[in-house]
Amino acid sequence: QVQLVESGGGLVQPGGSLRLSCAASGSIASVTTMGWYRQAPGKLRELVAGITTGGRTVYADSVKGRFTISRDNAKNTVSLQMNSLNPEDTAVYYCNFHRAGPPVYNYWGQGTQVTVSS
């Protein structure tokens, strides 16, 4: 069974940086879209950034210019470089691998906590 394993979360001061990474354990068919979502306490899960196989990216307005998503298609990994972090970025961050098919799949990581606080 495929699992997504995330790493890189933690505690950082406002203005600091973190880099999140996500890799799939096990063999999977080529991923169509890789993405990062986040969920803060009491809020719905929201898309932070996504990237297609061809490298097209999309970002939430709140992170544009501060976050950068990248992927390695050969290794089926995705990363999120987060700069100029602020307390509003505090949340659990989840990676997502989606393939429209066939085969169709939609995998989620277990989540990694990012806390921005002084």
MDTraj code that builds the backbone (N, CA, C; nanometers):
import mdtraj as md
import numpy as np

residues = "GLN VAL GLN LEU VAL GLU SER GLY GLY GLY LEU VAL GLN PRO GLY GLY SER LEU ARG LEU SER CYS ALA ALA SER GLY SER ILE ALA SER VAL THR THR MET GLY TRP TYR ARG GLN ALA PRO GLY LYS LEU ARG GLU LEU VAL ALA GLY ILE THR THR GLY GLY ARG THR VAL TYR ALA ASP SER VAL LYS GLY ARG PHE THR ILE SER ARG ASP ASN ALA LYS ASN THR VAL SER LEU GLN MET ASN SER LEU ASN PRO GLU ASP THR ALA VAL TYR TYR CYS ASN PHE HIS ARG ALA GLY PRO PRO VAL TYR ASN TYR TRP GLY GLN GLY THR GLN VAL THR VAL SER SER".split()
xyz = np.array([
    [0.0837, -0.1187, 0.0000],
    [0.0000, 0.0000, 0.0000],
    [0.0876, 0.1243, 0.0000],
    [0.0523, 0.2208, -0.0811],
    [0.1321, 0.3421, -0.0929],
    [0.1039, 0.4343, 0.0243],
    [0.2101, 0.4894, 0.0805],
    [0.1974, 0.5915, 0.1833],
    [0.2804, 0.7118, 0.1439],
    [0.2303, 0.8294, 0.1798],
    [0.3065, 0.9519, 0.1594],
    [0.3697, 0.9902, 0.2924],
    [0.5002, 1.0124, 0.2896],
    [0.5737, 1.0436, 0.4114],
    [0.6244, 1.1866, 0.4019],
    [0.5812, 1.2680, 0.4972],
    [0.6190, 1.4092, 0.4987],
    [0.7289, 1.4334, 0.6005],
    [0.8062, 1.5369, 0.5769],
    [0.9104, 1.5759, 0.6714],
    [0.9344, 1.7252, 0.6596],
    [0.9950, 1.7831, 0.7634],
    [1.0371, 1.9215, 0.7564],
    [0.9570, 2.0198, 0.8383],
    [0.8509, 1.9766, 0.9011],
    [0.7742, 2.0693, 0.9832],
    [0.8477, 2.1049, 1.1104],
    [0.7893, 2.1972, 1.1866],
    [0.8512, 2.2351, 1.3127],
    [0.8100, 2.3727, 1.3575],
    [0.8851, 2.4239, 1.4544],
    [0.8602, 2.5565, 1.5115],
    [0.9607, 2.6551, 1.4526],
    [0.9104, 2.7694, 1.4086],
    [0.9969, 2.8717, 1.3506],
    [0.9470, 3.0086, 1.3926],
    [1.0363, 3.1027, 1.4034],
    [0.9984, 3.2384, 1.4398],
    [0.9418, 3.3121, 1.3194],
    [0.8594, 3.4123, 1.3443],
    [0.8082, 3.4931, 1.2324],
    [0.9223, 3.5478, 1.1483],
    [0.9032, 3.5402, 1.0161],
    [1.0072, 3.5822, 0.9243],
    [1.1024, 3.4718, 0.8837],
    [1.0928, 3.3589, 0.9501],
    [1.1819, 3.2473, 0.9222],
    [1.1362, 3.1633, 0.8045],
    [1.2105, 3.0558, 0.7808],
    [1.1848, 2.9675, 0.6663],
    [1.1808, 2.8216, 0.7106],
    [1.1049, 2.7433, 0.6367],
    [1.1018, 2.5985, 0.6522],
    [1.0867, 2.5375, 0.5142],
    [1.1342, 2.4135, 0.5027],
    [1.1167, 2.3394, 0.3778],
    [1.0503, 2.2068, 0.4104],
    [0.9347, 2.1834, 0.3494],
    [0.8629, 2.0575, 0.3654],
    [0.8920, 1.9673, 0.2458],
    [0.9003, 1.8394, 0.2732],
    [0.9204, 1.7416, 0.1672],
    [0.8219, 1.6265, 0.1838],
    [0.7919, 1.5618, 0.0729],
    [0.6964, 1.4510, 0.0749],
    [0.7394, 1.3490, -0.0296],
    [0.7430, 1.2241, 0.0116],
    [0.7808, 1.1172, -0.0799],
    [0.6850, 1.0006, -0.0633],
    [0.6664, 0.9280, -0.1706],
    [0.5807, 0.8104, -0.1667],
    [0.6631, 0.6862, -0.1353],
    [0.6133, 0.6065, -0.0436],
    [0.6759, 0.4781, -0.0177],
    [0.6057, 0.3744, -0.1025],
    [0.6787, 0.2972, -0.1746],
    [0.6175, 0.2011, -0.2644],
    [0.6093, 0.2568, -0.4054],
    [0.5757, 0.1699, -0.4970],
    [0.5716, 0.2074, -0.6383],
    [0.4328, 0.2586, -0.6748],
    [0.4304, 0.3716, -0.7453],
    [0.3033, 0.4248, -0.7906],
    [0.3157, 0.4695, -0.9352],
    [0.2046, 0.4710, -1.0047],
    [0.2026, 0.5228, -1.1406],
    [0.2278, 0.6733, -1.1356],
    [0.2733, 0.7268, -1.2459],
    [0.3120, 0.8680, -1.2534],
    [0.2031, 0.9594, -1.1949],
    [0.2460, 1.0517, -1.1100],
    [0.1527, 1.1406, -1.0415],
    [0.1159, 1.2565, -1.1325],
    [-0.0116, 1.2814, -1.1481],
    [-0.0564, 1.3928, -1.2313],
    [-0.0322, 1.5254, -1.1607],
    [-0.0876, 1.5367, -1.0417],
    [-0.0778, 1.6629, -0.9676],
    [-0.0293, 1.6346, -0.8260],
    [0.0677, 1.7123, -0.7841],
    [0.1145, 1.7073, -0.6456],
    [0.0782, 1.8386, -0.5799],
    [0.0408, 1.8307, -0.4548],
    [0.0003, 1.9530, -0.3890],
    [0.0262, 1.9516, -0.2398],
    [0.0208, 2.0702, -0.1831],
    [0.0278, 2.0888, -0.0379],
    [-0.0987, 2.1607, 0.0069],
    [-0.1584, 2.1078, 0.1111],
    [-0.2753, 2.1679, 0.1730],
    [-0.2408, 2.1957, 0.3190],
    [-0.3226, 2.2785, 0.3811],
    [-0.3027, 2.3010, 0.5240],
    [-0.4379, 2.3182, 0.5921],
    [-0.4365, 2.2872, 0.7208],
    [-0.5576, 2.3022, 0.8006],
    [-0.5205, 2.3591, 0.9354],
    [-0.5715, 2.4771, 0.9631],
    [-0.5505, 2.5415, 1.0927],
    [-0.6659, 2.5042, 1.1848],
    [-0.6472, 2.5132, 1.3153],
    [-0.7540, 2.4774, 1.4090],
    [-0.8817, 2.5559, 1.3810],
    [-0.9919, 2.4849, 1.3720],
    [-1.1205, 2.5481, 1.3507],
    [-1.1469, 2.5931, 1.2085],
    [-1.0562, 2.5607, 1.1177],
    [-1.0726, 2.6026, 0.9781],
    [-1.0756, 2.4811, 0.8860],
    [-1.1262, 2.5027, 0.7664],
    [-1.1288, 2.3974, 0.6665],
    [-0.9895, 2.3789, 0.6053],
    [-0.9670, 2.2594, 0.5539],
    [-0.8416, 2.2340, 0.4831],
    [-0.8421, 2.3163, 0.3541],
    [-0.7298, 2.3805, 0.3246],
    [-0.7218, 2.4651, 0.2057],
    [-0.5985, 2.4312, 0.1235],
    [-0.6088, 2.4543, -0.0064],
    [-0.4946, 2.4347, -0.0945],
    [-0.3930, 2.5458, -0.0714],
    [-0.2682, 2.5071, -0.0536],
    [-0.1597, 2.6029, -0.0411],
    [-0.0907, 2.6207, -0.1767],
    [-0.0544, 2.5092, -0.2379],
    [0.0150, 2.5135, -0.3662],
    [0.0004, 2.3794, -0.4361],
    [-0.0010, 2.3836, -0.5688],
    [-0.0085, 2.2616, -0.6479],
    [0.0826, 2.2721, -0.7684],
    [0.1239, 2.1570, -0.8201],
    [0.2119, 2.1549, -0.9366],
    [0.1791, 2.0333, -1.0213],
    [0.1716, 2.0552, -1.1530],
    [0.1401, 1.9469, -1.2453],
    [0.2685, 1.8788, -1.2934],
    [0.2493, 1.7709, -1.3678],
    [0.3636, 1.6984, -1.4217],
    [0.4494, 1.7898, -1.5081],
    [0.3845, 1.8793, -1.5816],
    [0.4569, 1.9695, -1.6698],
    [0.5161, 2.0901, -1.6007],
    [0.4921, 2.1024, -1.4713],
    [0.5523, 2.2125, -1.3975],
    [0.4641, 2.3344, -1.3783],
    [0.3382, 2.3241, -1.4220],
    [0.2469, 2.4368, -1.3970],
    [0.2145, 2.4433, -1.2491],
    [0.2165, 2.5633, -1.1931],
    [0.1943, 2.5796, -1.0505],
    [0.0744, 2.6687, -1.0219],
    [0.0182, 2.6489, -0.9047],
    [-0.0887, 2.7343, -0.8554],
    [-0.0634, 2.7564, -0.7072],
    [-0.0907, 2.8776, -0.6604],
    [-0.0681, 2.9124, -0.5209],
    [-0.1902, 2.9829, -0.4632],
    [-0.2126, 2.9632, -0.3361],
    [-0.3098, 3.0435, -0.2646],
    [-0.2589, 3.1873, -0.2621],
    [-0.3505, 3.2811, -0.2686],
    [-0.3107, 3.4226, -0.2698],
    [-0.2276, 3.4585, -0.1476],
    [-0.2589, 3.3955, -0.0362],
    [-0.1923, 3.4313, 0.0893],
    [-0.0453, 3.3897, 0.0934],
    [-0.0026, 3.3020, 0.0021],
    [0.1361, 3.2549, 0.0064],
    [0.2159, 3.2943, -0.1174],
    [0.1508, 3.3559, -0.2137],
    [0.2214, 3.3945, -0.3367],
    [0.3392, 3.4860, -0.3049],
    [0.4514, 3.4541, -0.3675],
    [0.5718, 3.5333, -0.3447],
    [0.6525, 3.4894, -0.2241],
    [0.5955, 3.4032, -0.1410],
    [0.6662, 3.3568, -0.0210],
    [0.6962, 3.2070, -0.0262],
    [0.6061, 3.1298, -0.0860],
    [0.6203, 2.9848, -0.0920],
    [0.6520, 2.9427, -0.2351],
    [0.7299, 2.8359, -0.2470],
    [0.7623, 2.7802, -0.3778],
    [0.7490, 2.6287, -0.3736],
    [0.6685, 2.5765, -0.4648],
    [0.6509, 2.4316, -0.4733],
    [0.7368, 2.3775, -0.5861],
    [0.7936, 2.2596, -0.5659],
    [0.8735, 2.1958, -0.6695],
    [0.8533, 2.0447, -0.6609],
    [0.8847, 1.9757, -0.7687],
    [0.8676, 1.8306, -0.7700],
    [0.9794, 1.7648, -0.8481],
    [1.0025, 1.6384, -0.8163],
    [1.0962, 1.5548, -0.8893],
    [1.0162, 1.4382, -0.9442],
    [0.9885, 1.4411, -1.0724],
    [0.9035, 1.3389, -1.1316],
    [0.9679, 1.2003, -1.1262],
    [1.0986, 1.1950, -1.1378],
    [1.1663, 1.0654, -1.1372],
    [1.1575, 0.9994, -0.9998],
    [1.1589, 1.0802, -0.8962],
    [1.1568, 1.0261, -0.7597],
    [1.0193, 1.0326, -0.6958],
    [0.9230, 1.0924, -0.7653],
    [0.7885, 1.1089, -0.7086],
    [0.7946, 1.1774, -0.5728],
    [0.8616, 1.2898, -0.5704],
    [0.8691, 1.3696, -0.4485],
    [0.8233, 1.5123, -0.4776],
    [0.7753, 1.5773, -0.3742],
    [0.7335, 1.7163, -0.3850],
    [0.7851, 1.7911, -0.2631],
    [0.8237, 1.9159, -0.2830],
    [0.8743, 1.9978, -0.1742],
    [0.8026, 2.1320, -0.1726],
    [0.8041, 2.1941, -0.0573],
    [0.7453, 2.3266, -0.0410],
    [0.8437, 2.4116, 0.0385],
    [0.9030, 2.5090, -0.0271],
    [0.9908, 2.6036, 0.0393],
    [0.9061, 2.7193, 0.0886],
    [0.9111, 2.7420, 0.2190],
    [0.8286, 2.8460, 0.2804],
    [0.9194, 2.9525, 0.3410],
    [0.9080, 3.0721, 0.2899],
    [0.9880, 3.1847, 0.3389],
    [0.8965, 3.2917, 0.3981],
    [0.9561, 3.3805, 0.4732],
    [0.8812, 3.4914, 0.5342],
    [0.7558, 3.4428, 0.6052],
    [0.7708, 3.3404, 0.6843],
    [0.6569, 3.2807, 0.7534],
    [0.6000, 3.3764, 0.8561],
    [0.4703, 3.3712, 0.8729],
    [0.4029, 3.4520, 0.9737],
    [0.3087, 3.3631, 1.0539],
    [0.2600, 3.4116, 1.1680],
    [0.1760, 3.3261, 1.2539],
    [0.0522, 3.2708, 1.1837],
    [0.0016, 3.3403, 1.0824],
    [-0.1154, 3.2921, 1.0088],
    [-0.0849, 3.1681, 0.9255],
    [0.0417, 3.1354, 0.9098],
    [0.0801, 3.0142, 0.8369],
    [0.0798, 2.8906, 0.9277],
    [0.0567, 2.9101, 1.0557],
    [0.0529, 2.7980, 1.1490],
    [-0.0625, 2.7043, 1.1154],
    [-0.0295, 2.5776, 1.0947],
    [-0.1300, 2.4792, 1.0555],
    [-0.0630, 2.3421, 1.0450],
    [-0.1455, 2.2410, 1.0256],
    [-0.0951, 2.1100, 0.9861],
    [-0.0932, 2.1081, 0.8330],
    [0.0200, 2.0725, 0.7775],
    [0.0376, 2.0718, 0.6327],
    [0.0340, 1.9276, 0.5823],
    [-0.0422, 1.9074, 0.4755],
    [-0.0604, 1.7740, 0.4175],
    [-0.0164, 1.7760, 0.2708],
    [0.0560, 1.6739, 0.2308],
    [0.0845, 1.6610, 0.0881],
    [-0.0205, 1.5697, 0.0243],
    [-0.0386, 1.5888, -0.1033],
    [-0.1401, 1.5150, -0.1783],
    [-0.0864, 1.4770, -0.3148],
    [-0.1069, 1.3504, -0.3514],
    [-0.0720, 1.3027, -0.4854],
    [-0.2012, 1.2605, -0.5531],
    [-0.2261, 1.3150, -0.6696],
    [-0.3502, 1.2851, -0.7403],
    [-0.3186, 1.2437, -0.8836],
    [-0.3897, 1.1402, -0.9262],
    [-0.3783, 1.0970, -1.0655],
    [-0.5185, 1.0804, -1.1191],
    [-0.5455, 1.1463, -1.2335],
    [-0.6798, 1.1400, -1.2900],
    [-0.7091, 1.0030, -1.3488],
    [-0.6041, 0.9303, -1.3859],
    [-0.6232, 0.7935, -1.4275],
    [-0.6020, 0.7699, -1.5737],
    [-0.6100, 0.6377, -1.6162],
    [-0.6039, 0.5265, -1.5215],
    [-0.4602, 0.4908, -1.4832],
    [-0.4307, 0.4361, -1.3690],
    [-0.5246, 0.4176, -1.2601],
    [-0.5529, 0.5487, -1.1880],
    [-0.6684, 0.5600, -1.1316],
    [-0.7053, 0.6767, -1.0541],
    [-0.6621, 0.6563, -0.9096],
    [-0.6023, 0.7599, -0.8509],
    [-0.5756, 0.7552, -0.7081],
    [-0.5682, 0.8953, -0.6509],
    [-0.5774, 0.9034, -0.5198],
    [-0.5707, 1.0291, -0.4477],
    [-0.5163, 0.9972, -0.3089],
    [-0.3868, 1.0192, -0.2910],
    [-0.3196, 0.9850, -0.1668],
    [-0.2916, 1.1102, -0.0837],
    [-0.3003, 1.0918, 0.0489],
    [-0.2704, 1.2003, 0.1429],
    [-0.1596, 1.1573, 0.2379],
    [-0.0771, 1.2535, 0.2758],
    [0.0185, 1.2296, 0.3810],
    [-0.0492, 1.2387, 0.5170],
    [0.0267, 1.2056, 0.6203],
    [-0.0290, 1.2040, 0.7550],
    [-0.0350, 1.3427, 0.8174],
    [0.0329, 1.4374, 0.7570],
    [0.0328, 1.5739, 0.8081],
    [0.1564, 1.6041, 0.8899],
    [0.2048, 1.7262, 0.8774],
    [0.3193, 1.7709, 0.9562],
    [0.2881, 1.9107, 1.0101],
    [0.3150, 1.9299, 1.1380],
    [0.2797, 2.0553, 1.2048],
    [0.3823, 2.1627, 1.1737],
    [0.3328, 2.2782, 1.1350],
    [0.4155, 2.3978, 1.1192],
    [0.3613, 2.5029, 1.2152],
    [0.4469, 2.5496, 1.3044],
    [0.4086, 2.6506, 1.4021],
    [0.5003, 2.7705, 1.3877],
    [0.4398, 2.8861, 1.3661],
    [0.5164, 3.0094, 1.3524],
    [0.4860, 3.0961, 1.4747],
    [0.5843, 3.1121, 1.5587],
    [0.5628, 3.1833, 1.6845],
    [0.6943, 3.2340, 1.7387],
    [0.6869, 3.3477, 1.8061],
    [0.8068, 3.4008, 1.8712],
    [0.8142, 3.3530, 2.0164],
])
top = md.Topology()
chain = top.add_chain()
for i, resn in enumerate(residues, 1):
    res = top.add_residue(resn, chain, resSeq=i)
    for name in ("N", "CA", "C"):
        top.add_atom(name, md.element.get_by_symbol(name[0]), res)
traj = md.Trajectory(xyz[None], top)
